[in-house]
Amino acid sequence: MADGSPWQERVQSIDRAIAILNCFSVEVEELSLGQIATSTGLPKPTVYRLLTAMRNHQWIEQDERSGLYRLGFRLYTLGIIAGAPSDLRKGALPVMERLAKETKETVNLNIVDDDERICIELVEGSHGIRNFVKLGTRNTLLHGASGRVLLAHLPQPRIDSVLANVETPQRDDLLSEVEQIRRQGYALTYSNRVEGAFGASAPIFGHKGSCIAGLTVSGPVERIRESEGTIVGALLRAAHELSERMGFVEGLSRKVLP
């Protein structure tokens, strides 16, 4: 294939984008356009063009006040997805199995991916009639206890982005609910996403104190009305245990990112 072909140009752009991402580290979290250009050896206009494209895909963020660039939230969610099979899912499964046995209801584990949530682990309840949840299912963050507990612990700019197209009265209600979820430590919904179903969900915190997943118990509404306190209590104990397994230290400030 001849030099300068569209295919080779695309590969070159990918290589350059990766070079930009590799400029960042634990020690160097923010960089200016000039610093990135110097580090990569690329012309500033090229770096600016690539940074703009990467911002559009949420791989890069830019501080409005300082103008400095940092890694975007999309990379954070990809990191969670990549680590989920070996760390989060492995640590969560025995806790989820015990919670499902204790409540007899379906238990699932969800993480954020872009403006949606993904079910990455599932343990079905023992009742003949139970909630149907499918592993790998994607759903909005706006509905259901699983979505709302994750929404409540996103950075505020991400919450604003998710709610951008929501009508004002509903948006105000959701923002109030977000605050309530943060205060009480769990989300509880009735017939919200699925008619006749309840969901109770609690956040899972990682070693840095940030929410990395949501643990949810779900089933028919009529059953939780008889044992809401018992189910929520069991859920919170399981979420606390799983957070500890993920390295969360009690007393560490639980972060809702700014």
C-alpha positions in Angstrom: 0.0 0.0 0.0 1.4 3.4 -0.9 2.7 5.8 1.7 0.2 8.5 2.7 -2.9 6.3 2.1 -6.0 7.0 4.1 -5.5 3.8 6.0 -2.0 4.6 7.0 -3.1 8.1 8.0 -5.7 6.7 10.3 -3.2 4.3 11.9 -0.8 7.3 12.4 -3.6 9.3 14.1 -4.2 6.4 16.5 -0.5 6.1 17.3 -0.4 9.8 18.0 -3.5 9.7 20.2 -2.0 6.8 22.2 1.2 8.9 22.6 -0.8 11.7 24.0 -2.6 9.4 26.5 0.8 8.0 27.6 1.9 11.5 28.6 -0.3 11.2 31.7 0.5 9.2 34.8 -0.3 9.0 38.5 2.4 11.7 39.1 1.4 13.9 36.1 -2.4 14.2 36.0 -2.7 17.5 34.1 -0.8 19.0 31.2 -0.9 22.0 29.0 -1.0 21.9 25.2 2.6 22.9 25.0 3.7 20.3 27.5 2.0 17.6 25.5 3.5 18.8 22.3 7.0 18.8 23.8 6.5 15.4 25.4 5.2 13.8 22.1 7.4 15.8 19.7 4.2 16.6 17.7 3.4 20.1 16.3 0.9 22.1 18.5 -1.8 22.2 15.8 -1.7 18.4 15.4 -1.9 18.0 19.2 -4.8 20.5 19.4 -6.7 18.7 16.7 -6.2 15.3 18.4 -7.1 16.6 21.8 -10.3 18.1 20.4 -11.3 14.8 18.9 -10.5 13.0 22.1 -12.5 15.5 24.1 -15.5 14.8 21.9 -15.2 11.1 22.8 -14.6 11.9 26.5 -11.1 10.4 26.5 -9.7 13.8 27.4 -11.1 16.6 29.6 -10.0 20.2 29.8 -10.3 22.4 32.9 -12.3 25.5 32.0 -10.3 27.7 34.3 -6.7 26.5 33.9 -7.0 25.2 30.3 -5.0 22.1 31.4 -5.9 18.7 29.9 -6.4 15.5 31.9 -7.6 12.0 31.2 -11.4 11.8 30.6 -14.1 9.9 32.4 -14.5 7.5 29.5 -11.1 6.0 30.3 -12.2 5.6 33.9 -15.2 3.5 32.9 -13.1 1.5 30.4 -10.7 0.8 33.2 -13.6 -0.5 35.4 -14.8 -2.7 32.6 -11.4 -4.1 32.0 -10.8 -4.8 35.7 -14.2 -6.0 36.5 -13.8 -9.7 35.5 -10.7 -10.3 37.5 -11.3 -8.0 40.6 -14.8 -6.7 41.0 -16.8 -9.7 39.8 -14.5 -12.2 41.6 -14.9 -10.3 44.8 -18.6 -9.7 44.4 -19.9 -13.2 43.5 -19.7 -14.9 47.0 -21.2 -11.8 48.6 -24.0 -11.7 46.0 -24.7 -15.4 46.4 -25.1 -15.0 50.2 -27.3 -11.9 49.7 -29.5 -13.7 47.2 -29.9 -16.6 49.6 -30.7 -14.3 52.5 -33.3 -12.3 50.7 -34.4 -15.0 48.2 -34.4 -12.2 45.6 -32.4 -11.6 42.4 -29.1 -9.7 43.0 -27.2 -7.9 40.3 -24.0 -5.8 40.0 -23.9 -2.8 37.7 -21.2 -0.4 36.5 -21.3 2.9 34.6 -20.4 2.9 30.9 -20.9 6.3 29.2 -24.4 7.5 30.0 -25.6 3.9 30.7 -25.2 1.1 33.2 -24.2 -2.5 32.4 -25.1 -5.6 34.4 -21.7 -7.4 34.9 -22.8 -10.1 37.4 -26.0 -11.7 38.4 -27.4 -14.2 40.9 -31.0 -15.2 40.5 -33.4 -15.4 43.5 -35.0 -18.6 44.7 -38.6 -17.5 44.4 -40.6 -19.0 41.5 -41.7 -15.5 40.5 -38.7 -13.2 40.3 -37.3 -10.3 38.4 -35.8 -11.1 35.0 -32.4 -9.5 34.7 -30.0 -10.5 31.9 -26.2 -10.4 32.3 -24.7 -7.8 30.0 -27.9 -5.7 29.8 -27.5 -2.0 29.2 -30.0 0.4 30.7 -30.3 4.2 31.3 -29.0 5.8 34.5 -32.3 7.6 34.8 -34.5 4.7 35.7 -34.4 2.0 38.3 -32.6 1.8 41.6 -29.4 0.5 39.9 -29.2 3.5 37.6 -30.0 6.1 40.1 -27.5 5.0 42.8 -24.8 5.1 40.1 -26.1 8.5 38.8 -25.9 9.9 42.3 -22.2 9.2 42.6 -21.1 10.5 39.3 -19.1 13.8 39.1 -21.5 16.7 38.9 -20.6 17.6 35.3 -21.5 14.0 34.3 -24.8 14.2 36.2 -25.6 17.5 34.4 -24.7 15.8 31.1 -27.0 12.8 31.7 -29.9 15.1 32.7 -29.3 17.6 29.9 -32.3 16.5 27.8 -34.6 15.9 30.8 -37.5 18.3 31.2 -37.0 20.8 34.0 -39.6 19.5 36.5 -38.4 15.9 36.2 -34.7 17.1 36.3 -35.3 19.0 39.5 -37.0 15.9 41.0 -34.0 13.7 40.0 -31.5 16.1 41.4 -33.4 16.1 44.7 -33.5 12.3 44.6 -29.7 12.2 44.0 -29.1 14.2 47.1 -31.4 11.9 49.1 -29.6 8.8 47.8 -26.3 10.2 48.9 -27.6 11.0 52.4 -29.3 7.7 53.1 -26.7 5.5 51.3 -29.1 3.6 49.0 -31.7 4.0 46.3 -35.2 2.4 46.5 -37.7 2.4 43.6 -41.1 0.9 42.9 -42.5 0.2 39.4 -39.9 2.7 38.1 -38.3 1.0 35.2 -40.5 -2.2 35.2 -44.1 -2.1 36.2 -44.7 -4.2 39.4 -41.0 -4.5 40.3 -39.0 -3.0 43.1 -35.3 -2.3 43.2 -33.0 -1.5 46.2 -29.4 -0.5 45.3 -26.4 0.6 47.3 -23.0 1.9 46.1 -19.8 -0.1 46.2 -16.8 2.0 47.0 -13.2 1.3 45.9 -9.9 1.9 47.6 -9.9 5.6 46.6 -13.3 6.2 48.2 -15.1 6.6 44.9 -18.2 4.6 43.8 -17.1 1.8 41.4 -20.4 -0.1 41.1 -23.9 -0.6 42.4 -25.2 -3.7 44.2 -29.0 -4.3 43.6 -31.7 -6.5 45.0 -34.8 -6.7 42.9 -38.2 -8.5 42.8 -41.9 -8.1 42.7 -43.3 -5.0 44.6 -45.6 -7.0 46.9 -42.8 -8.9 48.5 -40.7 -5.9 49.5 -43.6 -4.2 51.1 -43.6 -7.0 53.6 -39.9 -6.9 54.3 -38.4 -3.6 53.0 -36.4 -3.0 56.2 -34.9 -6.5 56.2 -34.0 -6.4 52.5 -32.4 -3.0 52.7 -30.5 -3.9 55.8 -29.1 -7.1 54.2 -28.2 -5.1 51.1 -26.3 -2.4 53.0 -24.3 -5.0 55.0 -23.4 -6.8 51.7 -22.4 -3.5 50.0 -20.3 -2.6 53.0 -18.5 -6.0 52.9 -18.0 -5.8 49.2 -16.6 -2.2 49.5 -14.1 -3.6 52.1 -13.1 -6.3 49.7 -12.4 -3.7 47.0 -10.1 -1.9 49.4 -12.4 0.7 50.9 -11.4 1.7 54.4 -14.1 2.8 56.7 -13.6 6.4 57.7 -12.1 7.3 54.3 -14.2 10.1 52.7 -16.7 8.6 50.2 -16.2 10.7 47.2 -18.9 12.2 44.9 -16.5 13.7 42.4 -16.7 17.4 41.8 
